[in-house]
C-alpha cells in the first residue's frame, strides 16, 4: 500500500521580493513552446523551454478576453495557493510572465498572463 503525504502549507510564505524578484518583468517570448500538454476552461498548458536557462517548465496561459475586471479571481486564488504549497507531487510556481513586451502595457491592456 502506497502512503501519500498531504501537501503542507508553509507557516509563513516567503515574501514576493525573496521568491519572485522579477515577477512580471519577463515576457512569454523568453520561452520556446515545445508542445501543448493540456487545456481547460481558463486557458492552455504548454511544455516550454526557458531560452535563458534551458530549463523545461509548464507554462499556463490564462485567458483574459471575457474578463471585465481584469485578471480572473480564480487565477489569483490559484497563485496564492501555489505560492504556499511545498510538495514533491505539486508543481512549484516560479514566476508570472506576460505576452506584452512593456510591463506597463499589460497593466493597461487585456493580454495574456502566464504562470510558469
Backbone as XML, in Angstrom:
<?xml version="1.0"?>
<chain id="A" units="angstrom">
  <residue number="1" name="UNK">
    <atom name="N" x="0.838" y="-1.175" z="0.000"/>
    <atom name="CA" x="0.000" y="0.000" z="0.000"/>
    <atom name="C" x="0.887" y="1.244" z="0.000"/>
  </residue>
  <residue number="2" name="UNK">
    <atom name="N" x="0.610" y="2.143" z="-0.901"/>
    <atom name="CA" x="1.389" y="3.375" z="-1.005"/>
    <atom name="C" x="0.771" y="4.450" z="-0.116"/>
  </residue>
  <residue number="3" name="UNK">
    <atom name="N" x="1.620" y="5.104" z="0.647"/>
    <atom name="CA" x="1.153" y="6.158" z="1.545"/>
    <atom name="C" x="1.449" y="7.501" z="0.905"/>
  </residue>
  <residue number="4" name="UNK">
    <atom name="N" x="0.455" y="8.362" z="0.851"/>
    <atom name="CA" x="0.620" y="9.691" z="0.271"/>
    <atom name="C" x="0.638" y="10.725" z="1.384"/>
  </residue>
  <residue number="5" name="UNK">
    <atom name="N" x="1.561" y="11.632" z="1.280"/>
    <atom name="CA" x="1.609" y="12.740" z="2.232"/>
    <atom name="C" x="0.682" y="13.833" z="1.747"/>
  </residue>
  <residue number="6" name="UNK">
    <atom name="N" x="0.025" y="14.466" z="2.680"/>
    <atom name="CA" x="-0.812" y="15.614" z="2.327"/>
    <atom name="C" x="0.090" y="16.803" z="2.052"/>
  </residue>
  <residue number="7" name="UNK">
    <atom name="N" x="-0.254" y="17.627" z="1.075"/>
    <atom name="CA" x="0.529" y="18.847" z="0.855"/>
    <atom name="C" x="0.473" y="19.708" z="2.110"/>
  </residue>
  <residue number="8" name="UNK">
    <atom name="N" x="1.590" y="20.311" z="2.439"/>
    <atom name="CA" x="1.585" y="21.167" z="3.617"/>
    <atom name="C" x="1.719" y="22.612" z="3.183"/>
  </residue>
  <residue number="9" name="UNK">
    <atom name="N" x="1.049" y="23.455" z="3.908"/>
    <atom name="CA" x="1.151" y="24.883" z="3.662"/>
    <atom name="C" x="2.185" y="25.421" z="4.626"/>
  </residue>
  <residue number="10" name="UNK">
    <atom name="N" x="3.134" y="26.118" z="4.106"/>
    <atom name="CA" x="4.189" y="26.665" z="4.943"/>
    <atom name="C" x="3.599" y="27.671" z="5.916"/>
  </residue>
  <residue number="11" name="UNK">
    <atom name="N" x="4.180" y="27.726" z="7.111"/>
    <atom name="CA" x="3.675" y="28.649" z="8.127"/>
    <atom name="C" x="3.703" y="30.090" z="7.658"/>
  </residue>
  <residue number="12" name="UNK">
    <atom name="N" x="4.802" y="30.494" z="7.075"/>
    <atom name="CA" x="4.926" y="31.875" z="6.630"/>
    <atom name="C" x="5.411" y="31.868" z="5.186"/>
  </residue>
  <residue number="13" name="UNK">
    <atom name="N" x="4.566" y="32.258" z="4.258"/>
    <atom name="CA" x="5.023" y="32.279" z="2.870"/>
    <atom name="C" x="6.158" y="33.273" z="2.697"/>
  </residue>
  <residue number="14" name="UNK">
    <atom name="N" x="7.168" y="32.899" z="1.890"/>
    <atom name="CA" x="8.240" y="33.859" z="1.616"/>
    <atom name="C" x="7.672" y="35.101" z="0.951"/>
  </residue>
  <residue number="15" name="UNK">
    <atom name="N" x="8.323" y="36.207" z="1.164"/>
    <atom name="CA" x="7.853" y="37.444" z="0.540"/>
    <atom name="C" x="8.089" y="37.382" z="-0.961"/>
  </residue>
  <residue number="16" name="UNK">
    <atom name="N" x="7.296" y="38.142" z="-1.699"/>
    <atom name="CA" x="7.465" y="38.198" z="-3.149"/>
    <atom name="C" x="8.856" y="38.680" z="-3.516"/>
  </residue>
  <residue number="17" name="UNK">
    <atom name="N" x="9.427" y="39.574" z="-2.720"/>
    <atom name="CA" x="10.759" y="40.096" z="-3.009"/>
    <atom name="C" x="11.805" y="38.995" z="-2.975"/>
  </residue>
  <residue number="18" name="UNK">
    <atom name="N" x="11.630" y="38.020" z="-2.083"/>
    <atom name="CA" x="12.599" y="36.935" z="-1.953"/>
    <atom name="C" x="12.424" y="35.868" z="-3.024"/>
  </residue>
  <residue number="19" name="UNK">
    <atom name="N" x="11.184" y="35.411" z="-3.222"/>
    <atom name="CA" x="10.945" y="34.304" z="-4.148"/>
    <atom name="C" x="10.762" y="34.739" z="-5.581"/>
  </residue>
  <residue number="20" name="UNK">
    <atom name="N" x="10.204" y="35.912" z="-5.808"/>
    <atom name="CA" x="9.853" y="36.342" z="-7.149"/>
    <atom name="C" x="10.360" y="37.753" z="-7.403"/>
  </residue>
  <residue number="21" name="UNK">
    <atom name="N" x="11.672" y="37.954" z="-7.419"/>
    <atom name="CA" x="12.188" y="39.319" z="-7.535"/>
    <atom name="C" x="11.848" y="40.004" z="-8.851"/>
  </residue>
  <residue number="22" name="UNK">
    <atom name="N" x="11.634" y="39.250" z="-9.914"/>
    <atom name="CA" x="11.383" y="39.845" z="-11.227"/>
    <atom name="C" x="10.005" y="39.493" z="-11.770"/>
  </residue>
  <residue number="23" name="UNK">
    <atom name="N" x="9.049" y="39.228" z="-10.898"/>
    <atom name="CA" x="7.712" y="38.848" z="-11.349"/>
    <atom name="C" x="7.138" y="39.890" z="-12.279"/>
  </residue>
  <residue number="24" name="UNK">
    <atom name="N" x="6.671" y="39.438" z="-13.441"/>
    <atom name="CA" x="6.014" y="40.326" z="-14.382"/>
    <atom name="C" x="6.959" y="41.133" z="-15.247"/>
  </residue>
  <residue number="25" name="UNK">
    <atom name="N" x="8.258" y="40.980" z="-15.040"/>
    <atom name="CA" x="9.222" y="41.752" z="-15.826"/>
    <atom name="C" x="9.649" y="41.028" z="-17.097"/>
  </residue>
  <residue number="26" name="UNK">
    <atom name="N" x="9.431" y="39.712" z="-17.142"/>
    <atom name="CA" x="9.816" y="38.974" z="-18.343"/>
    <atom name="C" x="8.590" y="38.732" z="-19.212"/>
  </residue>
  <residue number="27" name="UNK">
    <atom name="N" x="8.860" y="38.595" z="-20.501"/>
    <atom name="CA" x="7.806" y="38.358" z="-21.481"/>
    <atom name="C" x="7.785" y="36.868" z="-21.830"/>
  </residue>
  <residue number="28" name="UNK">
    <atom name="N" x="6.640" y="36.379" z="-22.244"/>
    <atom name="CA" x="6.498" y="34.977" z="-22.615"/>
    <atom name="C" x="7.444" y="34.609" z="-23.762"/>
  </residue>
  <residue number="29" name="UNK">
    <atom name="N" x="7.931" y="35.608" z="-24.486"/>
    <atom name="CA" x="8.863" y="35.359" z="-25.592"/>
    <atom name="C" x="10.185" y="34.753" z="-25.135"/>
  </residue>
  <residue number="30" name="UNK">
    <atom name="N" x="10.470" y="34.754" z="-23.834"/>
    <atom name="CA" x="11.718" y="34.155" z="-23.352"/>
    <atom name="C" x="11.600" y="32.632" z="-23.270"/>
  </residue>
  <residue number="31" name="UNK">
    <atom name="N" x="10.452" y="32.091" z="-23.675"/>
    <atom name="CA" x="10.237" y="30.647" z="-23.675"/>
    <atom name="C" x="10.003" y="30.143" z="-25.090"/>
  </residue>
  <residue number="32" name="UNK">
    <atom name="N" x="10.545" y="28.972" z="-25.386"/>
    <atom name="CA" x="10.228" y="28.251" z="-26.618"/>
    <atom name="C" x="9.146" y="27.235" z="-26.266"/>
  </residue>
  <residue number="33" name="UNK">
    <atom name="N" x="8.000" y="27.324" z="-26.930"/>
    <atom name="CA" x="6.916" y="26.374" z="-26.692"/>
    <atom name="C" x="7.288" y="25.061" z="-27.375"/>
  </residue>
  <residue number="34" name="UNK">
    <atom name="N" x="7.298" y="23.966" z="-26.612"/>
    <atom name="CA" x="7.619" y="22.650" z="-27.154"/>
    <atom name="C" x="6.346" y="21.989" z="-27.677"/>
  </residue>
  <residue number="35" name="UNK">
    <atom name="N" x="5.306" y="21.935" z="-26.841"/>
    <atom name="CA" x="4.030" y="21.350" z="-27.248"/>
    <atom name="C" x="2.959" y="21.704" z="-26.219"/>
  </residue>
  <residue number="36" name="UNK">
    <atom name="N" x="1.703" y="21.570" z="-26.631"/>
    <atom name="CA" x="0.597" y="21.780" z="-25.701"/>
    <atom name="C" x="0.382" y="20.485" z="-24.933"/>
  </residue>
  <residue number="37" name="UNK">
    <atom name="N" x="0.244" y="20.585" z="-23.606"/>
    <atom name="CA" x="0.059" y="19.381" z="-22.795"/>
    <atom name="C" x="-1.296" y="19.344" z="-22.085"/>
  </residue>
  <residue number="38" name="UNK">
    <atom name="N" x="-2.069" y="20.415" z="-22.199"/>
    <atom name="CA" x="-3.382" y="20.422" z="-21.566"/>
    <atom name="C" x="-4.170" y="21.661" z="-21.932"/>
  </residue>
  <residue number="39" name="UNK">
    <atom name="N" x="-5.488" y="21.588" z="-21.699"/>
    <atom name="CA" x="-6.354" y="22.733" z="-21.960"/>
    <atom name="C" x="-7.560" y="22.638" z="-21.040"/>
  </residue>
  <residue number="40" name="UNK">
    <atom name="N" x="-8.001" y="23.795" z="-20.580"/>
    <atom name="CA" x="-9.160" y="23.827" z="-19.700"/>
    <atom name="C" x="-9.985" y="25.069" z="-19.946"/>
  </residue>
  <residue number="41" name="UNK">
    <atom name="N" x="-10.900" y="25.324" z="-19.046"/>
    <atom name="CA" x="-11.802" y="26.462" z="-19.167"/>
    <atom name="C" x="-11.053" y="27.783" z="-19.184"/>
  </residue>
  <residue number="42" name="UNK">
    <atom name="N" x="-10.005" y="27.890" z="-18.387"/>
    <atom name="CA" x="-9.335" y="29.172" z="-18.199"/>
    <atom name="C" x="-8.067" y="29.347" z="-19.029"/>
  </residue>
  <residue number="43" name="UNK">
    <atom name="N" x="-7.686" y="28.354" z="-19.815"/>
    <atom name="CA" x="-6.502" y="28.524" z="-20.636"/>
    <atom name="C" x="-5.870" y="27.205" z="-21.048"/>
  </residue>
  <residue number="44" name="UNK">
    <atom name="N" x="-4.677" y="27.323" z="-21.604"/>
    <atom name="CA" x="-3.928" y="26.167" z="-22.072"/>
    <atom name="C" x="-2.645" y="26.029" z="-21.256"/>
  </residue>
  <residue number="45" name="UNK">
    <atom name="N" x="-2.136" y="24.779" z="-21.216"/>
    <atom name="CA" x="-0.868" y="24.499" z="-20.548"/>
    <atom name="C" x="0.088" y="23.943" z="-21.594"/>
  </residue>
  <residue number="46" name="UNK">
    <atom name="N" x="1.298" y="24.491" z="-21.613"/>
    <atom name="CA" x="2.309" y="24.094" z="-22.588"/>
    <atom name="C" x="3.567" y="23.616" z="-21.886"/>
  </residue>
  <residue number="47" name="UNK">
    <atom name="N" x="4.245" y="22.678" z="-22.538"/>
    <atom name="CA" x="5.608" y="22.346" z="-22.148"/>
    <atom name="C" x="6.473" y="23.366" z="-22.862"/>
  </residue>
  <residue number="48" name="UNK">
    <atom name="N" x="7.344" y="24.048" z="-22.120"/>
    <atom name="CA" x="8.150" y="25.118" z="-22.707"/>
    <atom name="C" x="9.571" y="25.053" z="-22.163"/>
  </residue>
  <residue number="49" name="UNK">
    <atom name="N" x="10.479" y="25.666" z="-22.904"/>
    <atom name="CA" x="11.886" y="25.701" z="-22.506"/>
    <atom name="C" x="12.308" y="27.154" z="-22.337"/>
  </residue>
  <residue number="50" name="UNK">
    <atom name="N" x="12.868" y="27.465" z="-21.175"/>
    <atom name="CA" x="13.367" y="28.809" z="-20.893"/>
    <atom name="C" x="14.609" y="29.042" z="-21.752"/>
  </residue>
  <residue number="51" name="UNK">
    <atom name="N" x="14.574" y="30.059" z="-22.605"/>
    <atom name="CA" x="15.701" y="30.341" z="-23.505"/>
    <atom name="C" x="16.946" y="30.762" z="-22.740"/>
  </residue>
  <residue number="52" name="UNK">
    <atom name="N" x="16.768" y="31.375" z="-21.572"/>
    <atom name="CA" x="17.914" y="31.851" z="-20.795"/>
    <atom name="C" x="18.616" y="30.726" z="-20.041"/>
  </residue>
  <residue number="53" name="UNK">
    <atom name="N" x="17.838" y="29.803" z="-19.454"/>
    <atom name="CA" x="18.424" y="28.772" z="-18.592"/>
    <atom name="C" x="18.389" y="27.373" z="-19.192"/>
  </residue>
  <residue number="54" name="UNK">
    <atom name="N" x="17.552" y="27.159" z="-20.211"/>
    <atom name="CA" x="17.389" y="25.831" z="-20.783"/>
    <atom name="C" x="16.457" y="24.938" z="-19.971"/>
  </residue>
  <residue number="55" name="UNK">
    <atom name="N" x="15.906" y="25.462" z="-18.896"/>
    <atom name="CA" x="15.032" y="24.696" z="-18.013"/>
    <atom name="C" x="13.687" y="24.425" z="-18.685"/>
  </residue>
  <residue number="56" name="UNK">
    <atom name="N" x="13.194" y="23.182" z="-18.542"/>
    <atom name="CA" x="11.862" y="22.835" z="-19.031"/>
    <atom name="C" x="10.839" y="23.203" z="-17.964"/>
  </residue>
  <residue number="57" name="UNK">
    <atom name="N" x="9.755" y="23.827" z="-18.392"/>
    <atom name="CA" x="8.714" y="24.277" z="-17.467"/>
    <atom name="C" x="7.345" y="23.976" z="-18.055"/>
  </residue>
  <residue number="58" name="UNK">
    <atom name="N" x="6.336" y="24.017" z="-17.201"/>
    <atom name="CA" x="4.947" y="24.010" z="-17.649"/>
    <atom name="C" x="4.503" y="25.463" z="-17.651"/>
  </residue>
  <residue number="59" name="UNK">
    <atom name="N" x="4.006" y="25.920" z="-18.771"/>
    <atom name="CA" x="3.599" y="27.314" z="-18.935"/>
    <atom name="C" x="2.084" y="27.343" z="-19.116"/>
  </residue>
  <residue number="60" name="UNK">
    <atom name="N" x="1.387" y="27.958" z="-18.181"/>
    <atom name="CA" x="-0.072" y="28.026" z="-18.251"/>
    <atom name="C" x="-0.483" y="29.407" z="-18.722"/>
  </residue>
  <residue number="61" name="UNK">
    <atom name="N" x="-1.128" y="29.461" z="-19.890"/>
    <atom name="CA" x="-1.638" y="30.735" z="-20.407"/>
    <atom name="C" x="-3.049" y="30.939" z="-19.879"/>
  </residue>
  <residue number="62" name="UNK">
    <atom name="N" x="-3.257" y="32.053" z="-19.215"/>
    <atom name="CA" x="-4.558" y="32.365" z="-18.626"/>
    <atom name="C" x="-5.308" y="33.294" z="-19.568"/>
  </residue>
  <residue number="63" name="UNK">
    <atom name="N" x="-6.516" y="32.905" z="-19.964"/>
    <atom name="CA" x="-7.334" y="33.723" z="-20.867"/>
    <atom name="C" x="-7.914" y="34.918" z="-20.122"/>
  </residue>
  <residue number="64" name="UNK">
    <atom name="N" x="-7.928" y="36.071" z="-20.801"/>
    <atom name="CA" x="-8.499" y="37.271" z="-20.204"/>
    <atom name="C" x="-9.565" y="37.913" z="-21.080"/>
  </residue>
  <residue number="65" name="UNK">
    <atom name="N" x="-9.842" y="37.365" z="-22.244"/>
    <atom name="CA" x="-10.749" y="38.016" z="-23.194"/>
    <atom name="C" x="-12.124" y="38.317" z="-22.610"/>
  </residue>
  <residue number="66" name="UNK">
    <atom name="N" x="-12.669" y="37.425" z="-21.807"/>
    <atom name="CA" x="-14.026" y="37.600" z="-21.286"/>
    <atom name="C" x="-14.061" y="38.219" z="-19.895"/>
  </residue>
  <residue number="67" name="UNK">
    <atom name="N" x="-12.939" y="38.666" z="-19.414"/>
    <atom name="CA" x="-12.880" y="39.233" z="-18.070"/>
    <atom name="C" x="-13.072" y="40.740" z="-18.112"/>
  </residue>
  <residue number="68" name="UNK">
    <atom name="N" x="-14.138" y="41.218" z="-17.496"/>
    <atom name="CA" x="-14.385" y="42.659" z="-17.430"/>
    <atom name="C" x="-13.567" y="43.307" z="-16.329"/>
  </residue>
  <residue number="69" name="UNK">
    <atom name="N" x="-13.207" y="42.523" z="-15.335"/>
    <atom name="CA" x="-12.500" y="43.049" z="-14.168"/>
    <atom name="C" x="-10.989" y="42.866" z="-14.263"/>
  </residue>
  <residue number="70" name="UNK">
    <atom name="N" x="-10.486" y="42.354" z="-15.364"/>
    <atom name="CA" x="-9.049" y="42.127" z="-15.481"/>
    <atom name="C" x="-8.687" y="40.685" z="-15.170"/>
  </residue>
  <residue number="71" name="UNK">
    <atom name="N" x="-7.674" y="40.497" z="-14.338"/>
    <atom name="CA" x="-7.150" y="39.170" z="-14.017"/>
    <atom name="C" x="-8.210" y="38.345" z="-13.281"/>
  </residue>
  <residue number="72" name="UNK">
    <atom name="N" x="-8.498" y="37.114" z="-13.746"/>
    <atom name="CA" x="-9.562" y="36.305" z="-13.139"/>
    <atom name="C" x="-9.282" y="35.980" z="-11.672"/>
  </residue>
  <residue number="73" name="UNK">
    <atom name="N" x="-10.298" y="36.057" z="-10.835"/>
    <atom name="CA" x="-10.149" y="35.763" z="-9.413"/>
    <atom name="C" x="-9.727" y="34.316" z="-9.199"/>
  </residue>
  <residue number="74" name="UNK">
    <atom name="N" x="-10.158" y="33.411" z="-10.089"/>
    <atom name="CA" x="-9.754" y="32.011" z="-9.958"/>
    <atom name="C" x="-8.249" y="31.864" z="-10.124"/>
  </residue>
  <residue number="75" name="UNK">
    <atom name="N" x="-7.657" y="32.630" z="-11.021"/>
    <atom name="CA" x="-6.204" y="32.588" z="-11.209"/>
    <atom name="C" x="-5.489" y="33.189" z="-10.002"/>
  </residue>
  <residue number="76" name="UNK">
    <atom name="N" x="-6.062" y="34.242" z="-9.431"/>
    <atom name="CA" x="-5.471" y="34.848" z="-8.231"/>
    <atom name="C" x="-5.456" y="33.834" z="-7.094"/>
  </residue>
  <residue number="77" name="UNK">
    <atom name="N" x="-6.556" y="33.101" z="-6.928"/>
    <atom name="CA" x="-6.618" y="32.066" z="-5.883"/>
    <atom name="C" x="-5.587" y="30.974" z="-6.134"/>
  </residue>
  <residue number="78" name="UNK">
    <atom name="N" x="-5.480" y="30.552" z="-7.398"/>
    <atom name="CA" x="-4.515" y="29.509" z="-7.746"/>
    <atom name="C" x="-3.093" y="29.964" z="-7.429"/>
  </residue>
  <residue number="79" name="UNK">
    <atom name="N" x="-2.765" y="31.195" z="-7.769"/>
    <atom name="CA" x="-1.433" y="31.735" z="-7.493"/>
    <atom name="C" x="-1.169" y="31.753" z="-5.993"/>
  </residue>
  <residue number="80" name="UNK">
    <atom name="N" x="-2.138" y="32.214" z="-5.228"/>
    <atom name="CA" x="-1.978" y="32.301" z="-3.774"/>
    <atom name="C" x="-1.699" y="30.925" z="-3.173"/>
  </residue>
  <residue number="81" name="UNK">
    <atom name="N" x="-2.449" y="29.922" z="-3.611"/>
    <atom name="CA" x="-2.262" y="28.568" z="-3.089"/>
    <atom name="C" x="-0.929" y="27.990" z="-3.541"/>
  </residue>
  <residue number="82" name="UNK">
    <atom name="N" x="-0.603" y="28.119" z="-4.827"/>
    <atom name="CA" x="0.649" y="27.558" z="-5.342"/>
    <atom name="C" x="1.875" y="28.171" z="-4.675"/>
  </residue>
  <residue number="83" name="UNK">
    <atom name="N" x="1.803" y="29.450" z="-4.323"/>
    <atom name="CA" x="2.925" y="30.103" z="-3.646"/>
    <atom name="C" x="3.180" y="29.502" z="-2.274"/>
  </residue>
  <residue number="84" name="UNK">
    <atom name="N" x="2.143" y="28.949" z="-1.649"/>
    <atom name="CA" x="2.264" y="28.455" z="-0.283"/>
    <atom name="C" x="2.548" y="26.960" z="-0.196"/>
  </residue>
  <residue number="85" name="UNK">
    <atom name="N" x="2.256" y="26.207" z="-1.244"/>
    <atom name="CA" x="2.412" y="24.758" z="-1.191"/>
    <atom name="C" x="3.852" y="24.333" z="-1.415"/>
  </residue>
  <residue number="86" name="UNK">
    <atom name="N" x="4.226" y="23.264" z="-0.730"/>
    <atom name="CA" x="5.554" y="22.685" z="-0.896"/>
    <atom name="C" x="5.405" y="21.169" z="-0.806"/>
  </residue>
  <residue number="87" name="UNK">
    <atom name="N" x="5.320" y="20.509" z="-1.968"/>
    <atom name="CA" x="5.132" y="19.065" z="-2.006"/>
    <atom name="C" x="5.722" y="18.536" z="-3.308"/>
  </residue>
  <residue number="88" name="UNK">
    <atom name="N" x="6.395" y="17.387" z="-3.257"/>
    <atom name="CA" x="7.032" y="16.870" z="-4.482"/>
    <atom name="C" x="6.056" y="16.521" z="-5.602"/>
  </residue>
  <residue number="89" name="UNK">
    <atom name="N" x="4.788" y="16.296" z="-5.283"/>
    <atom name="CA" x="3.803" y="15.939" z="-6.308"/>
    <atom name="C" x="3.065" y="17.142" z="-6.887"/>
  </residue>
  <residue number="90" name="UNK">
    <atom name="N" x="3.386" y="18.336" z="-6.408"/>
    <atom name="CA" x="2.714" y="19.550" z="-6.874"/>
    <atom name="C" x="3.752" y="20.476" z="-7.489"/>
  </residue>
  <residue number="91" name="UNK">
    <atom name="N" x="3.435" y="20.998" z="-8.670"/>
    <atom name="CA" x="4.383" y="21.892" z="-9.336"/>
    <atom name="C" x="4.587" y="23.158" z="-8.510"/>
  </residue>
  <residue number="92" name="UNK">
    <atom name="N" x="5.792" y="23.697" z="-8.585"/>
    <atom name="CA" x="6.101" y="24.961" z="-7.918"/>
    <atom name="C" x="5.857" y="26.110" z="-8.883"/>
  </residue>
  <residue number="93" name="UNK">
    <atom name="N" x="5.290" y="27.182" z="-8.384"/>
    <atom name="CA" x="5.102" y="28.386" z="-9.188"/>
    <atom name="C" x="6.409" y="29.156" z="-9.192"/>
  </residue>
  <residue number="94" name="UNK">
    <atom name="N" x="6.994" y="29.333" z="-10.359"/>
    <atom name="CA" x="8.284" y="30.004" z="-10.472"/>
    <atom name="C" x="8.139" y="31.500" z="-10.694"/>
  </residue>
  <residue number="95" name="UNK">
    <atom name="N" x="7.251" y="31.884" z="-11.604"/>
    <atom name="CA" x="7.096" y="33.301" z="-11.923"/>
    <atom name="C" x="5.833" y="33.521" z="-12.740"/>
  </residue>
  <residue number="96" name="UNK">
    <atom name="N" x="5.494" y="34.780" z="-12.909"/>
    <atom name="CA" x="4.403" y="35.176" z="-13.793"/>
    <atom name="C" x="5.013" y="36.027" z="-14.894"/>
  </residue>
  <residue number="97" name="UNK">
    <atom name="N" x="4.680" y="35.686" z="-16.137"/>
    <atom name="CA" x="5.174" y="36.453" z="-17.284"/>
    <atom name="C" x="3.968" y="36.947" z="-18.069"/>
  </residue>
  <residue number="98" name="UNK">
    <atom name="N" x="4.182" y="37.890" z="-18.951"/>
    <atom name="CA" x="3.095" y="38.458" z="-19.745"/>
    <atom name="C" x="3.426" y="38.340" z="-21.225"/>
  </residue>
  <residue number="99" name="UNK">
    <atom name="N" x="2.414" y="38.511" z="-22.071"/>
    <atom name="CA" x="2.673" y="38.487" z="-23.508"/>
    <atom name="C" x="2.982" y="39.876" z="-24.034"/>
  </residue>
  <residue number="100" name="UNK">
    <atom name="N" x="2.995" y="40.869" z="-23.175"/>
    <atom name="CA" x="3.311" y="42.244" z="-23.580"/>
    <atom name="C" x="4.782" y="42.528" z="-23.307"/>
  </residue>
  <residue number="101" name="UNK">
    <atom name="N" x="5.460" y="43.164" z="-24.256"/>
    <atom name="CA" x="6.870" y="43.499" z="-24.084"/>
    <atom name="C" x="7.067" y="44.522" z="-22.973"/>
  </residue>
  <residue number="102" name="UNK">
    <atom name="N" x="6.189" y="45.467" z="-22.885"/>
    <atom name="CA" x="6.312" y="46.525" z="-21.889"/>
    <atom name="C" x="5.446" y="46.171" z="-20.687"/>
  </residue>
  <residue number="103" name="UNK">
    <atom name="N" x="6.041" y="46.071" z="-19.509"/>
    <atom name="CA" x="5.297" y="45.702" z="-18.305"/>
    <atom name="C" x="4.151" y="46.672" z="-18.045"/>
  </residue>
  <residue number="104" name="UNK">
    <atom name="N" x="4.275" y="47.910" z="-18.445"/>
    <atom name="CA" x="3.194" y="48.872" z="-18.236"/>
    <atom name="C" x="2.012" y="48.563" z="-19.136"/>
  </residue>
  <residue number="105" name="UNK">
    <atom name="N" x="2.281" y="48.036" z="-20.334"/>
    <atom name="CA" x="1.198" y="47.701" z="-21.254"/>
    <atom name="C" x="0.271" y="46.654" z="-20.665"/>
  </residue>
  <residue number="106" name="UNK">
    <atom name="N" x="0.837" y="45.631" z="-20.013"/>
    <atom name="CA" x="-0.030" y="44.559" z="-19.543"/>
    <atom name="C" x="-0.883" y="45.005" z="-18.371"/>
  </residue>
  <residue number="107" name="UNK">
    <atom name="N" x="-0.539" y="46.082" z="-17.725"/>
    <atom name="CA" x="-1.390" y="46.607" z="-16.657"/>
    <atom name="C" x="-2.565" y="47.385" z="-17.241"/>
  </residue>
  <residue number="108" name="UNK">
    <atom name="N" x="-2.377" y="47.973" z="-18.432"/>
    <atom name="CA" x="-3.434" y="48.761" z="-19.063"/>
    <atom name="C" x="-4.293" y="47.920" z="-19.996"/>
  </residue>
  <residue number="109" name="UNK">
    <atom name="N" x="-3.643" y="47.049" z="-20.774"/>
    <atom name="CA" x="-4.340" y="46.294" z="-21.811"/>
    <atom name="C" x="-4.681" y="44.900" z="-21.326"/>
  </residue>
  <residue number="110" name="UNK">
    <atom name="N" x="-5.694" y="44.327" z="-21.980"/>
    <atom name="CA" x="-6.010" y="42.932" z="-21.717"/>
    <atom name="C" x="-5.139" y="42.097" z="-22.628"/>
  </residue>
  <residue number="111" name="UNK">
    <atom name="N" x="-4.288" y="41.325" z="-22.038"/>
    <atom name="CA" x="-3.425" y="40.435" z="-22.789"/>
    <atom name="C" x="-3.521" y="39.059" z="-22.170"/>
  </residue>
  <residue number="112" name="UNK">
    <atom name="N" x="-2.476" y="38.317" z="-22.284"/>
    <atom name="CA" x="-2.430" y="37.010" z="-21.643"/>
    <atom name="C" x="-1.358" y="37.057" z="-20.571"/>
  </residue>
  <residue number="113" name="UNK">
    <atom name="N" x="-1.654" y="36.442" z="-19.455"/>
    <atom name="CA" x="-0.680" y="36.297" z="-18.389"/>
    <atom name="C" x="-0.371" y="34.817" z="-18.285"/>
  </residue>
  <residue number="114" name="UNK">
    <atom name="N" x="0.856" y="34.489" z="-18.007"/>
    <atom name="CA" x="1.267" y="33.098" z="-17.947"/>
    <atom name="C" x="1.857" y="32.784" z="-16.589"/>
  </residue>
  <residue number="115" name="UNK">
    <atom name="N" x="1.490" y="31.626" z="-16.064"/>
    <atom name="CA" x="2.070" y="31.126" z="-14.830"/>
    <atom name="C" x="3.128" y="30.125" z="-15.221"/>
  </residue>
  <residue number="116" name="UNK">
    <atom name="N" x="4.281" y="30.246" z="-14.647"/>
    <atom name="CA" x="5.385" y="29.373" z="-15.005"/>
    <atom name="C" x="5.873" y="28.667" z="-13.761"/>
  </residue>
</chain>
